[in-house]
Amino acid sequence: MTKNNSISFSYREFDREEELNPDDLELVKGAREAALNAYAPYSKFRVGAVVRLESGTLIRGSNIENAAFPSGICAERSALSNAASNHPDDKTVSIAIAAIDEDGLTDEPVPPCGNCRQVITEEELRNGKQIRVILSGRKKTLVIDRSSDLLPLQFNKNNLKISLP
């Protein structure tokens, strides 16, 4: 028997920064500042990310390109790797992402690439805690309550039939 199923999710869209709660606005501003630190001489597309940990600690990351593609790292993975490496007992609760191109802050919010979606959802699964994703552009900001919504039918430890701590 064939079944038709669907996957959907909800998110909030804000047209003005003033509508964001203060914590989210702090992350958005931090992501925009982090994008300025990106090393993107090839694409000219600078991305910044800021992770908020349960303790309130903020961890920034920027994309770092490399002439030997794909040896670079995305801003999201840079920030999450830093958080996991330097604050292993402090769980990630949210991440904000912003991008700057040759014209400045992008008009539309830029979502994480597939690799970053996988890494963010793995972190969500590993910590047993939802991670809010905040995508910021010049015209609007999107808030998604859990990163796993961005990667439905994800590949994870359950597919490997192993148990991890």
ABEGO torsion letter per residue (X at the ends): XBBBBBBBBBBBBBABAAABBAAAAAAAAAAAAAAAABBBAAAGBBBBBBBBBAAGBBBBBBBBBBABOAABBBAAAAAAAAAAAABAABBBABBBBBBBBAAEBBABBBBBBAAAAAAAAAAAAAAGBBBBBBBBBAABBBBBABAAAABBGBBBAAAAGBBBX
